[in-house]
Amino acid sequence: MERLQGKYILITGASQGLGRALALDFARQQAAGISMVARNAAKLEETARQVRGISPITEILTIVADLSQAQDIERVAGLTLSAFQGRLDVLVNNASILGPAPMPMLIDYPLKAFREVLETNLIAPYLLIQKILPAMMERGGSIINVTSDAGSTGYPGWGAYGISKFGLEGMSQTWAAELEGTGIRVNWVDPGNMNTPMHRAAEPDEDPSSWADPAEVTEVFIYLASEESRNVSGKRFQAQES
Amino acid sequence: MMNAPFTFELPPGLCAGEPPEQRGIPRDQIRLLVAHRDSDQVEHSRLNRLDNFLRPGDLLVFNSSRTLPASLQGCAAPAGPCMEARLAEHLPDDAWLALLLCQNGDPAGCGLQAGMKIGFGMELEAVVEGRDDFIPRLWKLRFSKSGTELIDLLYRIGRPIRYEHVSTPWNLDAYQTIFAREPGSAEMPSAARGFSWRLLFDLKRRGIERTCITLHAGLSVYSDEPDDWTHPGSEEEFLVSELAAQEIQRTRAAGGRIVAVGTTVVRALESAVDSAGDLRPGHRYTRLRIDSGHALRVVDSLITGFHEPKASHLDLLTAFLPAEKIQRVYQEAVQARYLWHEFGDLNLIL
């Protein structure tokens, strides 16, 4: 039996990078349904095409949305729960934005951009969790928030992005504490250095060849999405050996 | 024609025009007027003290239907009248029933007719197929899109249905309960709106459990007095899961009370019970009308909002209490200045 059989999953930021890799590997584990969210319709459709090629039995929903907009978050929740008849087992809050590139120092950071980063990287996951929790109340579920090394260590120049990930880790701990005993588990994963468009934009002077391919870091996400982790909550995971 | 079981004067100041949070009150601290079925006692409390009135082993049953942005603005093609379409029900044949309200003058007087094509923007159109057989104020519409594609467009161009007593066009979030799952309700299942997670956790610690059913609520008001008086049994889609049915049966077998949170829950559960009194899980449609002649077979108690004078929901209350007694409860609610409507206070009939 595949590890995600029968599971209905929502992944944000699914058009490229880690989000796409997760969608593909979740399909390989025969997830019952995957709802994929991103801003870029063409790239999202490409992810959907690849998922269909892997698992024809997986129900696929693509939603073009800007998660910095609160009304889009309600639309994402409503559409997903409509397509999956009110069921959702796994939420992966993966979407995030870097902010201006090259990344300004905090003292130079434009307030508007700072707010935009927090809206997408911190407030959107908070709201999305709020909105999908009712679907997990009876049967339990797994919420996986994607963090970063910059969410536990302050690095110069990582500005709003790092702060948003610090916030995401704190928020994940609080959700996990509040949901203890409900069957809804909350964990967060630092995928480590990955060769993704976002990381290349963040560190344009670095050589990405030593960074992992996103497809190499999905195992911990499959574990957290599956019943194998049903008693695991409130923990930080690192997808790669440090 | 059926008559409302009683009527009363509702002072305009008692219509809640905004969510409690906007009035500076946490959602779970709205007022709760408690009426007892076995005595004339009436008590005044707040929702977050609900545990004072329930017992360990009781089961609260909520409606998990999510509110749709069911109000659309459209104009008949090519240059016909413009109107508001309030979606009421999604029919098994994938058509929708809707109330069409002309924008200028008489809300029904702009030449609405079968065959009319209405454009709503973003390439969404609907053909008017004719009037509903049961509720003639409703029209049957067939949209140019269906499934999640249609729901997506409703989210993009629709707004929550807003009645005159609501002061501001609040966004859709204001019309969702903490139980909201699959979208399908034209109007919020509002009795559950006051519940917070904190309150649920407190109740659970005291042995008061919860479960959910789904009934996609239609319209409560057709803006047409004769229809609103008679309110013939509109058809509504509902789902009682295997899990919910088991929890309800287990609670009843153990002597616990089934407390329906909202009239929609009463309707779903009483529709799902068979002649032997067993609750049958499943996904069905109901036209059940509940009034004083209906012997409740599943539900023991009800938490509901305060209903308008002459509203059909008052009929449903008479299945729990005699009309004279409800009238006295409502008189007391008016005197004590409880708030009416979807953002208002609650009434527990125990």
Interface residues (C-beta under 8 A of the other chain):
Chain A: L61 I63 A70 Q71 E74 R75 G78 L79 L81 S82 A83 Q85 G86 K131 L133 P134 A135 M137 E138 E178
Chain B: S64 R66 L68 T148 I151 D152 Y155 R156 N171 L172 D173 Q176 I178 F179 A180 R181 E182 P183 G184 W197 T211 C212 T214 S241 L243
